[in-house]
Amino acid sequence: MNRFFQRTVGLAVIVIVLLAAGLLWWGITVTDPPAQWEPVHVTLAGVWQVLYSAELPEPGLLISALAIVLVLVLFVVVSERVVASRYRRAGVEVTSLPLAPRAVMARTRGVFAGEVTVTVLIPAHNEEASLPATLLSLQQQSVPPHRVLVVADNCTDRTVEVARLHGADVFETVDNRHKKGGGLNQALEDLLPRLGDNDTVMVMDADSQIGGDFLREAIRLFTQDRALMAVGGLFEGEDGHGLLGQFQRNEYIRYQREIRRRRGRVFVLTGTASVFRASALRAVADARGSELPGTRGEVYDTFALTEDNELTIALKSLGALTISPVACTVVTELMPTWRMLWAQRLRWQRGALENLGAYGVTPQTLRYWSQQIGIGYGVLALFSYFALLLLMILAMDTWVWFPFWLGIGVLFSIERVVTAWRGGSRARIVAALVLPELVYDCFLNLAFLKGVFEIAFGRSATWKHVEHVAAKEVAG
C-alpha cells in the first residue's frame, strides 16, 4: 500500500483539487447568475467619474461556499483533536504504540531516570562562517547544555577547528553519503546507547541561534511531563536580504502566530532546533523497517528529502506527544536570492509529498494530507483570480468597480497587516500593500506546482547544500 501511495501521491493531490474546483464551477453554473450587469455612473467631487456595479454573488452560492469551508475546517480540527485525545486518555487499544502518553506513563510509573540533561548535536558541512554565532547562542543560555557535539560531515574548510576553538566536541563522520541524515545517524548510533530516558538530544542547524531561555523551557517541560517526547522551536527569520528577506520574515511571523493560537501543537518539529527524549529516538530507530519507513536501527530515514518533517511524522505515528512552546524561539537563516529560495521550497514540497507517499493515509497523516490539498486548492484559486482579472481588463473598455469584492479585499488587507504586526513597521507596510506579497505567494505556489508534478510524473529530486560566507566577506 505504501508503495502505491509513493507513486501516486502527486496524482492524488491533483485529482482531488481538480474535483473540488469542478464542484465549485458546477455550483456557479447551476445558480444561473445574470449574463451581464448594468454599471452605475457616479461622479466623485464633480471631477472623477466612476463606474461601479452593485451586483452581489448569488446568496445560495455564498452560503454553500461558507458551509463547505466550515465542514472541511471542522473535519480537520475535530479529527486532529480526536487523535490527540485518544493517545492521551484511551486504553489498551493504543498502548501498543510505544510513545503514546498512556503507554509511556505506565512504563515509567515509579521510576526515576535522573535529572533532564540536554546534549546538542549540530550537523555541519563547511559551516566555519556561521558556526561561531550558533555556538555563542548555546553558551549564552540561561541553563547551559550538558554537552555540545558538532557533527562534522565531509568538511573541507575549518569547521572542525572552529568548533573546538569555541569549546565544542567534534564527531567526524566516516564515508557518509547520506548528507545531514546520514551524519546524524552515525553520531546517534554512538551516542544513544549511553543516554538514559531523561536525557534529551537537541538537533540544531549550524546557521541558527536559539533564544536565551530555550533550553530552560525545554527542560522544564520535559521534567513536568514525562510523556512529552519532543520540544520544537518557533523560528523567525534573520535580519537583512531586502524585500525578499521581509517576505520570508512575514511568512515566518504568521506561522509563529498560528502555532501560538494552536497552543504549541506543531505541524513539523523544525530542523533548525528541536529537542527529543533519547527514549523517543531509540523507539523510532527500533521501528524503522517495520512500523516506519527506513532502515532498522537508524533514527533518520536517509531517503527523505526533508528529514525534520519525516521524523515528526515518525514520532506521531508511534503516538508521541510533541509541542513547540512560545518561549522556545530560534532565529534561522533566510534565502538571500530567488534562486536559492526556489531550491529550498521545491525541496520542502517534494519532501513533504514523498513523506506522505511513504506513510500513506493514517490518522496521524490526515492533517498533512488536508494541508497539501488545501494548498493545492489555494494555488488554483489564486491563479484563477489573476486570470479572470486579466480577462476583464482585456474584454472591457472601462474599468468597473465592485463594492462587494472591494470590501473583501479590504478585509484581506487588514488580515495581512494584523497577522504580520509583530514584525514591526516594515512588515506592516509590506503587508498593507498586498500586491507584493501576492507576487511572493505566486512564486511559492509555482514551487508547489513543480513539486507536485515532478513527483506525479516520477522525476527524481535533488538536495542542495547552501554554502555560507563570513560576515566580513558579505560586507565587502
C-alpha positions in Angstrom: 0.0 0.0 0.0 2.8 2.4 0.9 4.5 1.8 -2.5 1.2 2.6 -4.2 0.9 6.0 -2.4 4.6 6.7 -3.0 4.0 6.5 -6.8 0.6 8.3 -6.9 0.7 10.9 -4.1 1.2 13.7 -6.6 -1.6 12.5 -8.8 -3.9 12.1 -5.8 -3.4 15.7 -4.8 -4.0 16.9 -8.4 -7.2 14.8 -8.9 -8.7 15.9 -5.5 -8.0 19.6 -6.1 -9.5 19.4 -9.6 -12.6 17.6 -8.4 -13.1 20.3 -5.7 -12.6 23.1 -8.4 -15.1 21.2 -10.6 -17.6 21.1 -7.8 -17.3 24.9 -7.3 -17.6 25.5 -11.0 -20.8 23.4 -11.1 -22.2 25.4 -8.2 -21.6 28.6 -10.1 -23.2 27.4 -13.3 -26.4 26.0 -11.7 -27.1 29.2 -9.9 -27.8 30.9 -13.3 -26.4 34.4 -12.5 -27.3 37.3 -14.8 -25.4 37.3 -18.0 -24.4 41.0 -17.7 -24.6 43.8 -15.2 -25.6 47.4 -15.6 -22.8 49.6 -14.2 -23.8 52.7 -12.3 -22.2 56.1 -13.0 -21.0 58.1 -10.1 -19.1 61.4 -10.1 -16.8 62.0 -7.2 -16.3 65.7 -6.2 -17.6 66.6 -9.6 -14.4 65.6 -11.2 -13.8 61.8 -11.2 -16.4 59.6 -12.9 -16.5 56.1 -11.6 -18.4 53.1 -12.9 -19.4 50.5 -10.3 -21.7 47.5 -10.1 -23.8 46.8 -7.0 -24.4 43.2 -8.1 -23.7 40.6 -5.4 -22.9 36.9 -5.8 -25.9 34.6 -5.5 -26.8 34.2 -1.8 -27.2 30.5 -2.2 -23.7 30.2 -3.7 -22.2 32.3 -0.8 -23.9 30.2 1.8 -22.9 26.9 0.1 -19.2 28.1 -0.1 -19.2 29.1 3.5 -20.8 25.8 4.6 -18.2 23.7 2.7 -15.4 25.7 4.2 -16.8 25.2 7.7 -17.3 21.5 7.2 -13.8 21.0 6.0 -12.3 23.0 8.8 -14.3 21.2 11.4 -13.4 17.9 9.9 -9.6 18.6 10.2 -9.8 20.2 13.7 -12.1 17.5 15.2 -10.1 14.6 13.7 -6.9 16.1 15.0 -8.3 16.6 18.4 -9.8 13.1 18.5 -6.4 11.5 17.6 -4.6 13.6 20.3 -7.2 12.8 22.9 -7.2 9.1 22.0 -3.5 8.8 22.7 -3.8 10.8 25.9 -6.7 9.0 27.5 -7.5 5.8 25.6 -6.9 2.4 27.0 -5.5 -0.9 25.8 -6.1 -0.4 22.0 -3.4 2.2 21.7 -0.9 1.1 24.2 0.9 -0.9 21.5 2.2 2.4 20.3 5.4 2.7 22.3 5.4 6.5 22.6 1.6 7.0 23.3 1.4 9.1 26.5 -0.6 6.4 28.3 1.9 3.7 27.5 4.8 6.0 28.5 3.2 6.9 31.8 2.5 3.2 32.6 6.0 2.2 31.7 7.8 4.9 33.7 5.5 5.0 36.8 7.6 4.9 40.0 10.9 5.0 38.0 13.3 8.0 38.5 15.5 8.3 35.4 17.6 11.1 36.7 17.5 14.9 36.0 16.8 16.0 32.5 20.0 16.7 30.5 20.5 18.2 27.0 23.2 17.1 24.5 23.2 19.3 21.5 24.1 17.8 18.0 25.0 20.3 15.3 25.3 18.8 11.9 27.8 20.9 9.9 29.1 20.7 6.4 31.5 23.5 5.7 29.9 25.9 8.3 33.0 27.7 9.6 31.3 31.1 8.8 28.0 30.5 10.6 29.1 28.1 13.4 30.6 30.7 15.9 27.2 32.6 16.3 25.4 29.3 16.7 27.8 28.1 19.5 27.7 31.5 21.1 23.9 31.3 21.4 24.3 28.0 23.3 27.0 29.4 25.6 24.6 32.3 26.5 21.7 30.0 27.5 20.2 30.7 31.0 20.6 26.9 31.5 23.5 25.6 29.5 23.5 22.3 27.7 25.2 19.2 29.2 27.3 18.8 26.1 27.7 20.3 22.6 28.7 18.0 19.8 29.4 19.3 16.3 28.8 16.6 13.7 31.4 17.5 11.0 30.3 15.8 7.8 32.8 15.7 4.9 34.1 19.2 5.7 36.8 20.8 3.6 37.1 24.1 5.5 37.9 25.0 9.1 34.6 23.7 10.6 36.3 21.2 12.9 38.9 23.7 14.1 36.3 26.5 14.7 34.1 24.1 16.7 37.0 23.1 19.0 38.1 26.7 19.4 34.6 27.5 20.7 34.6 24.7 23.3 32.5 22.2 21.4 33.3 18.5 21.0 33.5 17.2 17.4 32.3 14.0 15.8 33.6 13.4 12.3 31.6 11.2 10.0 33.1 8.3 8.1 32.3 7.6 4.5 28.9 9.3 4.8 27.0 9.5 1.5 23.6 10.5 3.0 24.2 14.1 3.9 22.6 15.5 7.1 20.5 12.5 8.0 23.4 10.1 7.4 25.8 12.2 9.5 23.3 12.4 12.4 22.6 8.6 12.2 26.3 8.0 12.7 26.5 10.3 15.7 23.3 9.0 17.3 24.4 5.4 16.9 27.4 6.2 19.1 25.5 8.5 21.5 22.1 7.0 22.2 23.1 3.7 23.9 24.8 5.8 26.6 21.8 8.1 27.3 19.0 7.5 29.8 15.3 8.0 29.4 15.5 11.5 30.9 18.5 12.5 28.8 17.5 14.5 25.7 19.1 15.4 22.4 18.8 18.7 20.7 19.4 18.7 16.9 20.2 22.2 15.8 21.3 23.7 12.5 24.7 25.2 12.3 23.3 28.5 10.9 20.7 29.2 13.6 20.7 30.8 17.1 18.2 29.9 19.8 16.7 32.3 22.3 18.3 32.6 25.7 15.7 30.6 27.6 15.1 27.9 25.0 16.8 25.1 27.0 15.4 26.3 30.3 11.9 26.0 29.0 12.5 22.6 27.3 14.0 21.1 30.4 11.1 22.5 32.5 8.5 20.9 30.1 10.3 17.5 30.0 10.6 17.5 33.8 7.0 18.4 34.2 5.6 15.8 31.8 7.4 12.6 31.4 5.1 11.6 28.5 6.4 14.6 26.4 8.7 13.2 23.7 9.8 16.4 21.8 10.0 20.1 22.1 10.4 22.1 18.9 11.4 25.7 18.3 9.4 28.5 16.9 11.6 30.0 14.2 11.9 33.6 12.9 14.0 35.0 10.1 17.3 36.7 10.5 17.7 40.4 9.5 18.6 41.6 6.1 18.2 40.5 2.5 16.0 43.4 1.4 12.4 42.9 0.3 12.9 39.2 -0.3 14.0 38.8 3.3 11.0 40.7 4.5 8.7 38.4 2.6 10.2 35.4 4.4 10.1 37.1 7.8 6.4 37.9 7.3 5.7 34.3 6.4 7.5 33.0 9.5 5.8 35.5 11.7 2.4 34.3 10.5 3.5 30.7 11.1 4.5 31.6 14.7 1.2 33.2 15.2 -0.7 30.2 14.0 1.3 27.8 16.3 0.6 30.2 19.3 -3.1 30.0 18.5 -2.8 26.2 18.4 -1.1 26.4 21.9 2.1 24.8 20.6 0.5 21.9 18.7 3.0 22.0 15.9 2.8 20.6 12.3 6.6 20.0 12.0 9.3 19.8 14.6 11.7 22.3 12.9 15.2 21.1 12.0 16.5 24.5 13.0 16.3 23.5 16.7 14.3 20.7 18.3 14.9 18.6 21.5 14.0 14.9 21.7 14.0 12.4 24.5 16.6 9.8 23.9 14.0 7.1 24.5 11.9 8.5 21.7 14.7 8.4 19.2 15.5 4.9 20.2 11.9 3.9 19.7 12.0 5.4 16.2 15.2 3.6 15.3 13.7 0.3 16.6 10.6 0.8 14.5 12.4 1.5 11.2 11.9 -1.1 8.5 8.7 -2.4 10.1 6.2 0.1 11.5 8.1 3.0 10.0 9.9 3.6 6.6 13.7 3.4 6.7 16.5 1.1 7.8 16.2 -0.6 11.2 18.5 0.9 13.8 18.7 4.4 12.1 16.9 7.4 13.6 16.7 9.3 10.3 15.3 7.9 7.1 18.2 8.8 4.7 15.9 8.6 1.7 13.7 11.5 2.9 14.4 14.9 1.4 13.0 16.7 4.5 14.3 14.8 7.5 12.6 17.1 10.1 9.1 16.6 8.5 9.7 12.9 8.2 10.9 12.5 11.8 7.9 14.4 13.0 5.5 12.0 11.2 7.5 9.1 12.5 7.2 10.2 16.1 3.5 10.9 15.8 3.0 7.6 14.1 4.3 6.0 17.3 1.9 8.1 19.4 4.4 10.7 20.6 3.3 13.9 22.3 5.1 17.0 20.9 4.9 20.7 21.4 6.5 24.0 20.2 6.1 26.5 23.1 6.3 30.3 22.7 9.4 30.5 24.9 11.5 28.3 22.6 12.4 30.8 19.9 15.1 30.3 17.2 16.5 32.7 14.6 17.2 30.9 11.3 18.8 31.9 8.0 16.8 33.3 5.1 17.4 32.6 1.4 19.2 35.7 0.0 18.2 35.1 -3.6 15.1 34.0 -5.5 17.1 31.1 -7.0 18.1 29.8 -3.6 14.5 30.3 -2.2 13.2 28.3 -5.2 15.6 25.4 -4.5 14.7 25.4 -0.8 10.9 25.4 -1.2 11.0 22.9 -4.0 12.9 20.5 -1.7 10.5 21.2 1.1 7.5 20.5 -1.1 8.9 17.3 -2.7 10.0 16.1 0.7 6.5 16.6 2.2 4.8 14.8 -0.7 7.3 11.9 -0.6 6.8 11.5 3.2 3.0 11.3 2.7 3.7 8.7 -0.1 5.8 6.6 2.3 3.3 6.7 5.2 0.0 6.6 3.3 -3.3 7.7 4.8 -3.3 7.2 8.6 -4.9 9.1 11.5 -1.5 10.8 12.0 -1.1 11.9 8.4 -4.6 13.1 7.8 -3.7 16.6 8.8 -0.8 16.7 6.4 -2.9 15.4 3.5 -5.5 18.1 4.2 -2.8 20.7 4.3 -1.5 19.6 0.9 -4.9 19.5 -0.7 -5.7 22.9 0.8 -2.5 24.4 -0.6 -3.3 23.0 -4.0 -6.8 24.4 -4.0 -5.4 27.8 -2.9 -3.0 27.7 -5.8 -5.7 27.1 -8.2 -7.9 29.8 -6.7 -5.2 32.5 -6.8 -4.1 31.8 -10.4 -7.8 31.7 -11.4 -8.3 35.1 -9.8 -5.4 36.7 -11.7 -6.6 35.0 -15.0 -10.1 36.4 -14.6 -8.8 39.8 -13.7 -6.7 39.8 -16.9 -9.7 38.7 -19.0 -11.8 41.5 -17.5 -9.1 44.1 -18.3 -8.8 42.9 -21.9 -12.5 42.5 -22.5 -13.8 45.8 -21.2 -13.3 49.4 -22.4 -13.8 50.9 -18.9 -12.9 49.6 -15.5 -15.9 48.7 -13.4 -15.6 48.6 -9.6 -17.4 46.0 -7.5 -18.0 47.3 -3.9 -18.7 43.8 -2.6 -15.3 42.5 -3.8 -13.6 45.7 -2.8 -14.9 45.1 0.7 -13.5 41.5 0.7 -10.2 43.0 -0.5 -10.1 45.5 2.4 -10.8 42.7 4.9 -8.0 40.6 3.3 -5.6 43.6 3.6 -6.4 44.1 7.3 -5.8 40.4 8.0 -2.4 40.6 6.3 -1.4 43.6 8.4 -2.7 42.2 11.7 -1.0 38.8 11.2 2.3 40.5 10.4 2.1 43.2 13.1 4.7 41.7 15.4 7.3 42.2 12.7 7.4 46.0 13.1 6.7 48.8 10.7 8.4 47.3 7.6 6.4 44.1 8.0 3.2 46.1 8.3 3.9 48.3 5.2 4.7 45.3 3.0 1.6 43.5 4.3 -0.6 46.5 3.7 0.5 46.8 0.1 -1.0 43.3 -0.5 0.2 43.0 -4.1 3.9 42.4 -3.4 3.1 39.6 -1.1 0.7 38.1 -3.6 3.6 38.0 -6.1 5.7 36.3 -3.5 2.8 33.8 -2.8 2.6 33.1 -6.6 6.3 32.3 -6.6 5.8 29.8 -3.7 2.8 28.4 -5.5 4.9 27.7 -8.6 7.3 25.8 -6.5 4.4 23.8 -5.0 3.1 23.0 -8.6 6.5 21.9 -9.8 6.9 19.7 -6.7 3.5 18.1 -7.3 4.0 17.5 -11.0 7.6 16.2 -10.5 6.5 13.5 -8.0 3.4 12.7 -10.1 5.4 12.0 -13.2 8.3 10.3 -11.4 11.0 12.8 -11.8 14.0 12.4 -9.5 14.6 15.0 -6.7 18.0 16.5 -5.6 19.2 18.0 -2.4 21.4 21.1 -2.4 23.6 22.4 0.4 23.8 26.2 0.8 27.3 27.4 1.4 27.7 30.3 3.8 30.3 33.1 3.7 31.8 35.0 6.5 30.2 38.3 7.5 33.2 40.3 6.6 33.1 38.8 3.1 29.4 39.8 2.7 30.2 43.3 3.9 33.0 43.6 1.4 
